[in-house]
């Protein structure tokens, strides 16, 4: 794991973070089509930075922290703005219901709180994303894209299904993470007790 800051994956993560206020501003001021394009660029950069980091051995300590932070900031910003009334064109099933945004943000608050409490009490720092957490984030990215498509083109019949899947995975991955972290902690303790 490199301590180098200036790597291609880190630069792509910085780009994604810079695009967040651009995306938010475009969305807030009614430029849904442009917001969708910026969101797609941010999403593609997320996929590329992970691939480059693994393929060219450019994984860094900074990247392991910044990458998920950039994802959470983008998702939180997107869901909050998409929940605000009078931001999107009037389309059936929009804006995003508050309970969907509350589930997305609540999951992240739960995970951060648990990780912080465990770190303070035990000093454990080996936190990793779970497969279900990665799936939940991927579904959230796809959901925001589908919501923006509905806002731009007016076809929104699928949104209730999208909302249900997002909330279900947010809840399931939040609960799963508690057991996942417990297993990671046991695995770290095992060599010392052997």
C-alpha positions as a LaTeX table, in Angstrom:
\begin{tabular}{lrrr}
\hline
Residue & $x$ (\AA) & $y$ (\AA) & $z$ (\AA) \\
\hline
Unk1 & 0.00 & 0.00 & 0.00 \\
Unk2 & 1.64 & 3.21 & $-1.21$ \\
Unk3 & 1.75 & 6.48 & 0.73 \\
Unk4 & 1.96 & 8.39 & $-2.56$ \\
Unk5 & $-0.72$ & 11.09 & $-2.92$ \\
Unk6 & $-0.37$ & 11.90 & $-6.62$ \\
Unk7 & $-1.55$ & 8.73 & $-8.34$ \\
Unk8 & $-4.00$ & 8.41 & $-11.23$ \\
Unk9 & $-6.69$ & 6.79 & $-9.03$ \\
Unk10 & $-6.34$ & 9.58 & $-6.42$ \\
Unk11 & $-6.53$ & 12.26 & $-9.13$ \\
Unk12 & $-9.72$ & 10.61 & $-10.45$ \\
Unk13 & $-11.13$ & 10.60 & $-6.92$ \\
Unk14 & $-10.26$ & 14.31 & $-6.53$ \\
Unk15 & $-12.02$ & 14.94 & $-9.87$ \\
Unk16 & $-15.10$ & 13.10 & $-8.59$ \\
Unk17 & $-15.12$ & 15.26 & $-5.45$ \\
Unk18 & $-14.77$ & 18.43 & $-7.52$ \\
Unk19 & $-17.71$ & 17.32 & $-9.69$ \\
Unk20 & $-20.02$ & 16.98 & $-6.66$ \\
Unk21 & $-20.78$ & 20.73 & $-6.27$ \\
Unk22 & $-21.01$ & 21.04 & $-10.08$ \\
Unk23 & $-23.54$ & 18.19 & $-10.17$ \\
Unk24 & $-25.45$ & 19.63 & $-7.19$ \\
Unk25 & $-25.63$ & 23.11 & $-8.72$ \\
Unk26 & $-26.80$ & 21.84 & $-12.12$ \\
Unk27 & $-29.45$ & 19.69 & $-10.48$ \\
Unk28 & $-30.63$ & 22.40 & $-8.09$ \\
Unk29 & $-30.99$ & 25.00 & $-10.85$ \\
Unk30 & $-32.97$ & 22.70 & $-13.12$ \\
Unk31 & $-30.36$ & 21.49 & $-15.61$ \\
Unk32 & $-31.30$ & 17.83 & $-15.25$ \\
Unk33 & $-29.72$ & 16.72 & $-18.53$ \\
Unk34 & $-26.36$ & 18.30 & $-17.71$ \\
Unk35 & $-26.57$ & 16.97 & $-14.15$ \\
Unk36 & $-27.07$ & 13.47 & $-15.57$ \\
Unk37 & $-23.97$ & 13.84 & $-17.79$ \\
Unk38 & $-21.84$ & 15.08 & $-14.87$ \\
Unk39 & $-23.15$ & 12.27 & $-12.68$ \\
Unk40 & $-22.26$ & 9.70 & $-15.36$ \\
Unk41 & $-18.73$ & 11.14 & $-15.62$ \\
Unk42 & $-18.38$ & 10.89 & $-11.82$ \\
Unk43 & $-19.68$ & 7.31 & $-11.85$ \\
Unk44 & $-17.36$ & 6.26 & $-14.68$ \\
Unk45 & $-14.38$ & 7.86 & $-12.91$ \\
Unk46 & $-15.21$ & 5.76 & $-9.84$ \\
Unk47 & $-15.03$ & 2.56 & $-11.87$ \\
Unk48 & $-11.84$ & 3.62 & $-13.66$ \\
Unk49 & $-9.96$ & 4.63 & $-10.51$ \\
Unk50 & $-10.58$ & 1.25 & $-8.89$ \\
Unk51 & $-9.49$ & $-0.60$ & $-12.02$ \\
Unk52 & $-6.31$ & 1.50 & $-12.45$ \\
Unk53 & $-5.42$ & 1.13 & $-8.76$ \\
Unk54 & $-5.60$ & $-2.67$ & $-8.95$ \\
Unk55 & $-4.25$ & $-3.15$ & $-12.47$ \\
Unk56 & $-1.23$ & $-0.87$ & $-12.12$ \\
Unk57 & $-0.62$ & $-1.40$ & $-8.40$ \\
Unk58 & $-1.41$ & 2.22 & $-7.53$ \\
Unk59 & $-3.41$ & 1.51 & $-4.39$ \\
Unk60 & $-2.64$ & 4.04 & $-1.66$ \\
Unk61 & $-3.57$ & 4.64 & 1.96 \\
Unk62 & $-5.11$ & 7.98 & 0.97 \\
Unk63 & $-7.13$ & 6.36 & $-1.81$ \\
Unk64 & $-8.63$ & 3.74 & 0.51 \\
Unk65 & $-9.98$ & 6.60 & 2.65 \\
Unk66 & $-10.92$ & 9.13 & $-0.03$ \\
Unk67 & $-12.64$ & 6.78 & $-2.50$ \\
Unk68 & $-15.50$ & 5.70 & $-0.21$ \\
Unk69 & $-15.77$ & 9.26 & 1.18 \\
Unk70 & $-16.21$ & 10.61 & $-2.36$ \\
Unk71 & $-18.87$ & 7.95 & $-3.05$ \\
Unk72 & $-20.79$ & 8.80 & 0.13 \\
Unk73 & $-20.61$ & 12.54 & $-0.53$ \\
Unk74 & $-21.89$ & 12.09 & $-4.08$ \\
Unk75 & $-24.74$ & 9.78 & $-3.04$ \\
Unk76 & $-25.76$ & 11.88 & $-0.03$ \\
Unk77 & $-25.74$ & 15.09 & $-2.08$ \\
Unk78 & $-27.71$ & 13.47 & $-4.90$ \\
Unk79 & $-30.42$ & 11.98 & $-2.67$ \\
Unk80 & $-30.84$ & 15.15 & $-0.59$ \\
Unk81 & $-31.29$ & 17.36 & $-3.67$ \\
Unk82 & $-33.54$ & 14.80 & $-5.40$ \\
Unk83 & $-35.77$ & 14.82 & $-2.29$ \\
Unk84 & $-36.22$ & 18.60 & $-2.29$ \\
Unk85 & $-39.56$ & 19.81 & $-3.65$ \\
Unk86 & $-39.67$ & 21.99 & $-6.80$ \\
Unk87 & $-36.15$ & 21.05 & $-7.93$ \\
Unk88 & $-37.11$ & 18.53 & $-10.61$ \\
Unk89 & $-39.70$ & 18.87 & $-13.35$ \\
Unk90 & $-43.11$ & 17.68 & $-12.13$ \\
Unk91 & $-43.08$ & 13.95 & $-12.88$ \\
Unk92 & $-45.03$ & 11.14 & $-11.22$ \\
Unk93 & $-43.10$ & 9.55 & $-8.28$ \\
Unk94 & $-40.76$ & 12.57 & $-8.02$ \\
Unk95 & $-39.24$ & 14.10 & $-5.97$ \\
Unk96 & $-37.65$ & 11.11 & $-4.25$ \\
Unk97 & $-39.64$ & 10.26 & $-1.09$ \\
Unk98 & $-37.99$ & 11.33 & 2.15 \\
Unk99 & $-38.01$ & 7.77 & 3.53 \\
Unk100 & $-35.70$ & 6.67 & 0.71 \\
Unk101 & $-33.16$ & 9.41 & 1.42 \\
Unk102 & $-33.45$ & 8.78 & 5.17 \\
Unk103 & $-32.62$ & 5.08 & 4.60 \\
Unk104 & $-29.59$ & 5.90 & 2.42 \\
Unk105 & $-28.17$ & 8.46 & 4.85 \\
Unk106 & $-29.18$ & 6.46 & 7.92 \\
Unk107 & $-27.19$ & 3.45 & 6.71 \\
Unk108 & $-24.06$ & 5.57 & 6.31 \\
Unk109 & $-24.53$ & 7.21 & 9.71 \\
Unk110 & $-24.95$ & 3.75 & 11.28 \\
Unk111 & $-21.78$ & 2.41 & 9.66 \\
Unk112 & $-19.69$ & 5.49 & 10.54 \\
Unk113 & $-20.97$ & 5.47 & 14.14 \\
Unk114 & $-20.23$ & 1.76 & 14.61 \\
Unk115 & $-16.78$ & 2.07 & 13.02 \\
Unk116 & $-15.95$ & 5.14 & 15.14 \\
Unk117 & $-17.13$ & 3.52 & 18.37 \\
Unk118 & $-15.21$ & 0.30 & 17.68 \\
Unk119 & $-12.07$ & 2.25 & 16.80 \\
Unk120 & $-12.26$ & 4.33 & 19.99 \\
Unk121 & $-12.97$ & 1.35 & 22.25 \\
Unk122 & $-10.63$ & $-1.24$ & 20.73 \\
Unk123 & $-8.24$ & 0.60 & 18.39 \\
Unk124 & $-9.35$ & $-1.67$ & 15.54 \\
Unk125 & $-8.68$ & $-0.05$ & 12.15 \\
Unk126 & $-9.11$ & $-2.92$ & 9.69 \\
Unk127 & $-12.44$ & $-1.71$ & 8.34 \\
Unk128 & $-13.30$ & $-2.88$ & 4.83 \\
Unk129 & $-16.43$ & $-2.59$ & 2.71 \\
Unk130 & $-18.61$ & $-5.69$ & 2.67 \\
Unk131 & $-19.84$ & $-7.22$ & $-0.59$ \\
Unk132 & $-23.41$ & $-6.27$ & 0.34 \\
Unk133 & $-22.29$ & $-2.70$ & 1.06 \\
Unk134 & $-20.62$ & $-2.51$ & $-2.36$ \\
Unk135 & $-23.80$ & $-3.85$ & $-3.97$ \\
Unk136 & $-25.88$ & $-1.28$ & $-2.09$ \\
Unk137 & $-23.64$ & 1.56 & $-3.28$ \\
Unk138 & $-23.73$ & 0.27 & $-6.87$ \\
Unk139 & $-27.54$ & 0.11 & $-6.74$ \\
Unk140 & $-27.68$ & 3.65 & $-5.32$ \\
Unk141 & $-25.54$ & 4.94 & $-8.22$ \\
Unk142 & $-27.79$ & 3.16 & $-10.72$ \\
Unk143 & $-30.87$ & 4.48 & $-8.91$ \\
Unk144 & $-29.70$ & 8.10 & $-9.11$ \\
Unk145 & $-29.06$ & 7.60 & $-12.84$ \\
Unk146 & $-32.55$ & 6.14 & $-13.33$ \\
Unk147 & $-34.14$ & 8.93 & $-11.28$ \\
Unk148 & $-32.36$ & 11.55 & $-13.38$ \\
Unk149 & $-33.48$ & 9.78 & $-16.57$ \\
Unk150 & $-37.06$ & 9.87 & $-15.29$ \\
Unk151 & $-36.72$ & 13.59 & $-14.52$ \\
Unk152 & $-35.28$ & 14.37 & $-17.96$ \\
Unk153 & $-37.51$ & 12.13 & $-20.11$ \\
Unk154 & $-40.65$ & 11.85 & $-17.97$ \\
Unk155 & $-40.87$ & 8.04 & $-17.82$ \\
Unk156 & $-41.09$ & 7.27 & $-14.12$ \\
Unk157 & $-43.24$ & 4.12 & $-13.87$ \\
Unk158 & $-40.26$ & 2.11 & $-12.56$ \\
Unk159 & $-39.31$ & 4.47 & $-9.71$ \\
Unk160 & $-41.35$ & 2.81 & $-6.89$ \\
Unk161 & $-39.47$ & $-0.46$ & $-7.60$ \\
Unk162 & $-36.14$ & 1.42 & $-7.63$ \\
Unk163 & $-36.96$ & 3.08 & $-4.29$ \\
Unk164 & $-37.92$ & $-0.25$ & $-2.70$ \\
Unk165 & $-34.70$ & $-1.96$ & $-3.82$ \\
Unk166 & $-32.54$ & 0.96 & $-2.62$ \\
Unk167 & $-34.16$ & 0.97 & 0.84 \\
Unk168 & $-34.07$ & $-2.82$ & 1.19 \\
Unk169 & $-30.36$ & $-2.99$ & 0.32 \\
Unk170 & $-29.54$ & $-0.01$ & 2.55 \\
Unk171 & $-31.20$ & $-1.73$ & 5.50 \\
Unk172 & $-29.77$ & $-5.19$ & 4.73 \\
Unk173 & $-26.22$ & $-3.93$ & 4.16 \\
Unk174 & $-26.33$ & $-1.84$ & 7.35 \\
Unk175 & $-27.31$ & $-4.86$ & 9.45 \\
Unk176 & $-24.89$ & $-7.12$ & 7.57 \\
Unk177 & $-22.01$ & $-4.71$ & 8.23 \\
Unk178 & $-22.31$ & $-5.20$ & 11.99 \\
Unk179 & $-21.70$ & $-8.97$ & 11.61 \\
Unk180 & $-19.07$ & $-8.39$ & 8.92 \\
Unk181 & $-17.02$ & $-6.13$ & 11.23 \\
Unk182 & $-17.36$ & $-8.62$ & 14.10 \\
Unk183 & $-15.87$ & $-11.30$ & 11.82 \\
Unk184 & $-13.00$ & $-9.02$ & 10.74 \\
Unk185 & $-12.19$ & $-8.29$ & 14.37 \\
Unk186 & $-12.14$ & $-12.02$ & 15.24 \\
Unk187 & $-9.87$ & $-12.72$ & 12.28 \\
Unk188 & $-7.45$ & $-10.02$ & 13.45 \\
Unk189 & $-7.45$ & $-11.38$ & 17.02 \\
Unk190 & $-6.93$ & $-15.01$ & 15.91 \\
Unk191 & $-3.16$ & $-14.78$ & 15.17 \\
Unk192 & $-2.52$ & $-13.24$ & 18.61 \\
Unk193 & $-4.48$ & $-15.92$ & 20.46 \\
Unk194 & $-2.80$ & $-18.78$ & 18.54 \\
\hline
\end{tabular}
